[in-house]
Amino acid sequence: MNFQDSADWTYPVPIHYGPGRISELPEMLRRKNLKRPLIVTDQGSSDLPFIKNISKELDKKGIHGELFDEISPNPLDEDVLKGKLIYEQGNNDSIISIGGGSGMDGGKAISLMAGREKNIWDFNYENSVDDNLTDFPPLFCIPTTAGTGAETESTSMITNTVSGMKLCIWHPKQKPVAAILDPNLTLSLPQNLTAWTGVDALVHAIEAYCVNSLNSVADGMALEALRLIGENLKRVISEPDRIEARGAMLIGSCLAGISFLKGLGLVHAISHMVGAVYNTQHGLTNAILLPSILKFNQSEINHKINNMHFAMFSKPGNFADFYENISNLLDELEIPKSLKEIGVQEDKIHELAIKSSKDSAAYTNPKQASIDDLEKIIKNALVEAR
């Protein structure tokens, strides 16, 4: 398998993988007669060279790309409403979501809202779907990190600034018309973000595989994601310019992202709310919480551990082996050992537990957690997460 090759896949949306594939974006837009895309990214990515290069290449083809870069690290409902207004005032005809999870979530959320007078929370994942909605703007998703896996669905995690909760919005009829996986775009990612986003992908695969429902397609993708991440996460840290490892991580992240259509678990339920309250980096928060949730779930996931251990570490293993090897990996990646180290305070434990219990990811965790359970998990992770 050569990760310097190019490949196209059609499931669950058209996916175009390969180094340099970003250069094909103008032609993709031209073929669909799209001339005024809104380019949506996060505040930290707007000055990166590839954003300017995309605008320049679009201009050469007579395509005017307008940039909206006011997406927060944990996207806010206010950011989305600003982007919706920019889209409508600029007579844009499509959306290019580019960046890490925040940039892509922001762009996808804007694509749900653009051109319609709806409350953003009408798209809440927990609500019944309005099947009458159609004509969403064409959406192109381009990840610049190997972690979020957000490029193949319209699902977006957005913070409700009134409730202080991070909620999932989506619509089943809005799908990206194309996802471009270009590992060249991940080469400039700093070492810490490479590690944090890589563990985010790892958590996606572990949590999806552990969801107690029948979805063999998702399980297969989760295990292949674990294999690719297990073989390549440390490589992209030690050899950041190694394009083969970057490519393998990007594909692993995408597979993990598809697999969690099956559901997620308490790592994400708690992490979403920590991010909403403290504006922490999502992948880093996930990484800190992972060992605590593995321990909590042990009785319900023991029968799945050997498969995950073999996928990641190329040998059989029991829960103790898996927990130790995951903890060692987090140590090597210099992941903090407590939530306190990223600013979480003890006086918010009850609030975080209540909010986490209402997160959709809590419902698919393999072991149901009471408010008391969640408070204990958060309290322990506050001081010693592994």
C-alpha positions as CSV (number, residue, x, y, z in Angstrom):
1,M,0.0,0.0,0.0
2,N,1.5,3.3,-1.1
3,F,0.2,6.4,0.6
4,Q,1.8,8.6,-2.0
5,D,-0.6,7.3,-4.6
6,S,-4.0,8.9,-5.3
7,A,-7.3,7.1,-4.9
8,D,-11.0,8.0,-5.2
9,W,-13.7,6.3,-3.1
10,T,-17.5,6.8,-3.2
11,Y,-18.5,5.8,0.3
12,P,-20.2,7.5,2.1
13,V,-19.6,10.5,-0.1
14,P,-17.1,11.1,-3.0
15,I,-13.6,11.1,-1.3
16,H,-10.5,12.2,-3.2
17,Y,-7.3,11.1,-1.5
18,G,-3.7,11.9,-2.5
19,P,-0.8,14.4,-2.1
20,G,-1.6,17.5,-4.1
21,R,-5.3,16.7,-4.7
22,I,-6.2,20.2,-3.3
23,S,-5.2,21.5,-6.8
24,E,-8.3,19.8,-8.2
25,L,-10.7,21.9,-6.2
26,P,-11.2,24.7,-8.8
27,E,-12.1,22.1,-11.5
28,M,-14.6,20.4,-9.1
29,L,-16.3,23.8,-8.6
30,R,-16.2,24.6,-12.3
31,R,-17.8,21.3,-13.3
32,K,-20.7,22.1,-11.1
33,N,-20.9,25.7,-12.4
34,L,-20.1,27.2,-9.0
35,K,-18.6,30.6,-9.1
36,R,-18.9,32.2,-5.7
37,P,-17.9,29.8,-2.9
38,L,-17.7,30.9,0.7
39,I,-14.4,29.6,2.2
40,V,-15.0,28.9,5.9
41,T,-12.1,28.2,8.3
42,D,-11.2,28.8,11.9
43,Q,-9.4,31.8,13.4
44,G,-6.1,30.0,13.6
45,S,-5.9,28.8,10.0
46,S,-6.8,31.9,8.0
47,D,-3.2,33.1,7.6
48,L,-1.8,29.7,6.6
49,P,-0.3,29.6,3.1
50,F,-2.7,27.0,1.7
51,I,-5.7,29.2,2.4
52,K,-4.2,32.0,0.3
53,N,-3.1,29.5,-2.4
54,I,-6.7,28.2,-2.7
55,S,-8.1,31.7,-3.2
56,K,-5.4,32.4,-5.8
57,E,-6.0,29.2,-7.7
58,L,-9.8,29.8,-7.7
59,D,-9.2,33.3,-9.1
60,K,-7.3,31.9,-12.0
61,K,-10.3,29.9,-13.0
62,G,-12.7,32.9,-12.7
63,I,-14.1,31.7,-9.4
64,H,-14.4,34.3,-6.6
65,G,-13.8,32.7,-3.2
66,E,-14.8,34.9,-0.2
67,L,-13.1,34.0,3.1
68,F,-15.0,33.8,6.4
69,D,-12.6,33.0,9.2
70,E,-14.5,34.0,12.3
71,I,-15.0,30.4,13.6
72,S,-13.9,29.9,17.2
73,P,-11.8,26.9,18.4
74,N,-15.1,25.6,19.8
75,P,-17.6,26.9,17.3
76,L,-20.4,29.1,18.7
77,D,-23.9,29.5,17.5
78,E,-23.0,33.2,17.1
79,D,-20.2,32.4,14.7
80,V,-22.6,30.3,12.5
81,L,-25.1,33.1,12.3
82,K,-22.4,35.6,11.3
83,G,-21.3,33.2,8.6
84,K,-24.9,32.7,7.4
85,L,-25.3,36.5,7.0
86,I,-22.0,36.8,5.1
87,Y,-23.1,33.9,2.8
88,E,-26.4,35.5,2.0
89,Q,-25.1,39.1,1.6
90,G,-22.3,37.8,-0.7
91,N,-24.7,35.9,-3.0
92,N,-22.5,32.9,-2.5
93,D,-23.4,29.6,-4.2
94,S,-21.4,27.0,-2.3
95,I,-19.3,26.4,0.8
96,I,-15.7,25.2,1.2
97,S,-15.1,24.0,4.8
98,I,-11.4,23.8,5.4
99,G,-9.4,23.3,8.6
100,G,-9.5,21.2,11.6
101,G,-12.7,20.1,13.4
102,S,-13.7,23.7,14.3
103,G,-13.3,25.1,10.8
104,M,-15.2,22.2,9.2
105,D,-17.9,22.2,11.8
106,G,-18.4,25.9,11.3
107,G,-18.7,25.6,7.5
108,K,-21.0,22.6,7.7
109,A,-23.3,24.4,10.2
110,I,-23.4,27.5,7.9
111,S,-24.4,25.2,5.0
112,L,-27.4,24.0,7.1
113,M,-28.6,27.6,7.8
114,A,-27.8,29.4,4.6
115,G,-30.7,30.8,2.7
116,R,-33.4,29.8,5.2
117,E,-35.1,31.4,8.2
118,K,-34.6,28.6,10.7
119,N,-33.4,28.6,14.3
120,I,-30.0,26.9,14.4
121,W,-31.3,24.5,17.1
122,D,-34.1,23.3,14.8
123,F,-31.3,21.1,13.4
124,N,-30.4,19.6,16.8
125,Y,-29.6,15.9,16.4
126,E,-32.2,15.1,19.1
127,N,-35.0,16.8,17.3
128,S,-37.3,15.1,14.6
129,V,-36.0,15.8,11.1
130,D,-37.8,18.2,8.8
131,D,-38.0,16.2,5.6
132,N,-39.3,19.2,3.6
133,L,-35.9,20.9,3.7
134,T,-34.0,20.6,0.4
135,D,-31.6,22.7,-1.7
136,F,-28.7,22.9,0.7
137,P,-25.7,24.7,-0.7
138,P,-23.1,22.4,-2.3
139,L,-20.5,21.6,0.4
140,F,-16.8,20.7,0.0
141,C,-14.9,19.5,3.0
142,I,-11.1,19.6,3.3
143,P,-9.5,18.5,6.6
144,T,-6.1,20.0,7.5
145,T,-5.6,17.8,10.5
146,A,-5.6,14.0,10.9
147,G,-8.0,13.8,13.7
148,T,-11.5,15.2,13.3
149,G,-12.8,12.9,10.6
150,A,-15.6,15.4,10.1
151,E,-15.4,15.5,6.3
152,T,-18.0,13.0,5.2
153,E,-21.2,14.2,7.1
154,S,-23.1,17.4,7.9
155,T,-22.9,16.8,11.6
156,S,-21.4,19.7,13.5
157,M,-20.7,20.3,17.2
158,I,-21.8,23.9,18.1
159,T,-21.8,25.6,21.5
160,N,-25.1,27.0,22.5
161,T,-24.1,30.3,24.1
162,V,-27.3,30.5,26.2
163,S,-27.1,27.0,27.8
164,G,-23.3,26.7,27.7
165,M,-23.6,23.2,26.1
166,K,-22.1,21.9,23.0
167,L,-24.8,20.3,20.8
168,C,-24.8,18.3,17.6
169,I,-26.7,19.7,14.6
170,W,-27.2,18.1,11.3
171,H,-29.7,17.2,8.5
172,P,-29.6,13.8,6.7
173,K,-30.2,15.5,3.3
174,Q,-27.1,17.7,3.5
175,K,-24.0,15.7,2.5
176,P,-20.7,16.9,1.3
177,V,-20.5,16.7,-2.5
178,A,-16.8,16.0,-2.1
179,A,-14.2,15.5,0.5
180,I,-10.5,16.1,-0.4
181,L,-7.9,14.3,1.7
182,D,-4.6,15.9,0.8
183,P,-1.8,14.9,3.3
184,N,0.3,17.8,2.1
185,L,-2.1,20.1,4.0
186,T,-1.2,18.4,7.3
187,L,2.6,18.9,7.0
188,S,2.7,22.3,8.6
189,L,0.7,21.1,11.7
190,P,2.7,21.7,14.9
191,Q,3.8,18.7,16.9
192,N,1.4,19.2,19.7
193,L,-1.6,19.6,17.4
194,T,-0.4,16.6,15.4
195,A,-0.5,14.5,18.7
196,W,-3.8,15.9,20.0
197,T,-5.7,15.5,16.7
198,G,-4.2,12.1,16.2
199,V,-5.5,10.9,19.6
200,D,-8.9,12.4,18.7
201,A,-9.0,10.0,15.8
202,L,-7.9,7.2,18.0
203,V,-10.7,7.9,20.5
204,H,-13.2,8.1,17.6
205,A,-12.3,4.6,16.6
206,I,-12.2,3.1,20.1
207,E,-15.5,4.6,21.2
208,A,-17.2,3.7,17.9
209,Y,-16.0,0.1,18.1
210,C,-17.2,-0.2,21.7
211,V,-20.7,1.0,21.0
212,N,-23.0,-2.0,21.7
213,S,-24.9,-2.2,18.4
214,L,-24.7,-4.2,15.2
215,N,-22.8,-2.3,12.5
216,S,-20.1,-4.5,11.0
217,V,-19.2,-1.9,8.3
218,A,-18.5,0.7,11.1
219,D,-16.6,-1.9,13.2
220,G,-14.4,-2.8,10.2
221,M,-13.6,0.8,9.6
222,A,-12.8,1.4,13.3
223,L,-10.4,-1.5,13.4
224,E,-8.6,-0.4,10.2
225,A,-8.4,3.1,11.6
226,L,-6.8,1.7,14.8
227,R,-4.3,-0.2,12.7
228,L,-3.3,2.9,10.6
229,I,-3.1,5.1,13.7
230,G,-1.2,2.5,15.7
231,E,1.4,2.2,13.0
232,N,1.7,5.9,12.2
233,L,0.9,8.3,15.0
234,K,4.3,8.1,16.6
235,R,5.9,8.3,13.2
236,V,4.3,11.6,12.3
237,I,5.6,13.0,15.6
238,S,9.2,11.8,15.1
239,E,9.2,12.3,11.3
240,P,6.7,15.2,10.6
241,D,7.7,15.5,6.9
242,R,7.1,11.8,6.1
243,I,4.2,12.1,3.7
244,E,3.4,8.3,3.8
245,A,2.7,8.5,7.5
246,R,0.8,11.7,7.2
247,G,-1.4,10.1,4.5
248,A,-2.0,7.0,6.5
249,M,-3.1,9.1,9.5
250,L,-5.4,11.1,7.3
251,I,-7.1,8.0,6.0
252,G,-7.2,6.5,9.5
253,S,-8.9,9.7,10.7
254,C,-11.4,9.6,7.9
255,L,-12.3,5.9,8.6
256,A,-12.6,6.6,12.3
257,G,-14.9,9.5,11.5
258,I,-17.2,7.3,9.3
259,S,-17.2,4.6,12.0
260,F,-18.6,6.9,14.7
261,L,-21.9,7.2,12.8
262,K,-22.5,4.2,15.0
263,G,-22.1,6.4,18.0
264,L,-19.5,7.6,20.5
265,G,-19.2,7.4,24.3
266,L,-18.4,9.2,27.5
267,V,-15.0,10.5,26.4
268,H,-16.9,12.7,24.0
269,A,-19.9,13.4,26.2
270,I,-17.6,14.9,28.9
271,S,-15.1,16.5,26.5
272,H,-17.9,18.3,24.6
273,M,-19.0,20.0,27.8
274,V,-15.5,20.7,29.1
275,G,-14.9,22.4,25.7
276,A,-18.1,24.4,25.9
277,V,-17.4,25.6,29.5
278,Y,-13.6,26.1,29.3
279,N,-12.9,26.4,25.6
280,T,-10.3,23.6,25.7
281,Q,-8.8,21.9,22.7
282,H,-11.1,19.0,21.8
283,G,-8.5,16.3,20.9
284,L,-6.4,17.2,24.0
285,T,-9.4,16.9,26.3
286,N,-10.3,13.6,24.7
287,A,-6.8,12.3,25.2
288,I,-6.8,13.1,28.9
289,L,-10.2,11.5,29.5
290,L,-9.6,8.3,27.5
291,P,-8.0,6.1,30.2
292,S,-10.6,7.0,32.8
293,I,-13.5,6.0,30.5
294,L,-11.7,2.8,29.5
295,K,-11.6,1.9,33.2
296,F,-15.3,2.8,33.7
297,N,-16.4,0.8,30.7
298,Q,-14.1,-2.2,31.3
299,S,-16.8,-4.7,32.3
300,E,-18.8,-4.0,29.1
301,I,-15.9,-3.9,26.6
302,N,-13.6,-6.7,27.8
303,H,-14.7,-8.9,24.9
304,K,-13.7,-6.3,22.4
305,I,-10.3,-5.5,23.8
306,N,-8.2,-8.2,22.1
307,N,-9.4,-7.1,18.6
308,M,-8.5,-3.4,19.4
309,H,-5.2,-4.4,20.9
310,F,-4.2,-6.5,18.0
311,A,-5.2,-3.8,15.5
312,M,-3.1,-1.2,17.3
313,F,-0.2,-3.1,18.6
314,S,0.0,-6.2,16.3
315,K,-0.3,-8.7,19.1
316,P,-3.0,-10.2,21.3
317,G,-3.7,-8.4,24.6
318,N,-6.1,-8.2,27.5
319,F,-7.6,-5.1,29.2
320,A,-4.5,-4.6,31.4
321,D,-2.3,-4.7,28.3
322,F,-4.5,-2.3,26.3
323,Y,-4.8,0.2,29.2
324,E,-1.0,0.1,29.8
325,N,-0.1,0.5,26.2
326,I,-2.6,3.3,25.6
327,S,-1.3,5.1,28.7
328,N,2.3,4.7,27.6
329,L,1.4,6.1,24.2
330,L,-0.2,9.1,25.8
331,D,2.9,9.6,28.0
332,E,5.1,9.5,24.8
333,L,2.9,12.1,23.2
334,E,3.2,14.3,26.4
335,I,-0.5,14.4,27.1
336,P,-1.2,15.9,30.5
337,K,-2.3,13.5,33.2
338,S,-5.2,15.6,34.7
339,L,-8.0,17.9,33.6
340,K,-6.7,20.4,36.1
341,E,-3.6,20.9,33.9
342,I,-5.9,22.4,31.2
343,G,-7.8,24.6,33.5
344,V,-10.8,22.6,34.7
345,Q,-11.8,23.5,38.2
346,E,-13.5,21.4,40.9
347,D,-16.4,23.8,41.4
348,K,-17.7,22.9,37.9
349,I,-17.8,19.1,38.4
350,H,-21.6,18.9,39.1
351,E,-22.4,21.3,36.2
352,L,-20.2,19.3,33.8
353,A,-21.7,16.0,35.0
354,I,-25.3,17.2,34.4
355,K,-24.4,18.6,30.9
356,S,-22.5,15.5,29.9
357,S,-25.4,13.3,30.9
358,K,-27.5,15.1,28.2
359,D,-25.0,14.7,25.4
360,S,-26.0,12.3,22.6
361,A,-22.7,10.5,23.0
362,A,-23.6,9.5,26.5
363,Y,-26.5,7.5,25.3
364,T,-24.3,5.2,23.1
365,N,-21.7,4.6,25.7
366,P,-21.5,0.8,26.4
367,K,-22.1,1.3,30.1
368,Q,-24.8,3.7,31.2
369,A,-23.6,6.3,33.7
370,S,-25.5,8.1,36.4
371,I,-24.9,11.7,37.5
372,D,-23.0,10.3,40.4
373,D,-20.8,8.1,38.1
374,L,-20.0,11.1,35.9
375,E,-19.1,13.3,38.9
376,K,-16.7,10.6,40.2
377,I,-15.1,10.2,36.7
378,I,-14.6,13.9,36.3
379,K,-13.4,14.4,39.9
380,N,-10.8,11.6,39.5
381,A,-9.7,12.9,36.1
382,L,-9.3,16.3,37.5
383,V,-6.4,15.0,39.7
384,E,-5.2,11.8,38.1
385,A,-6.6,10.7,34.8
386,R,-4.2,7.8,34.3
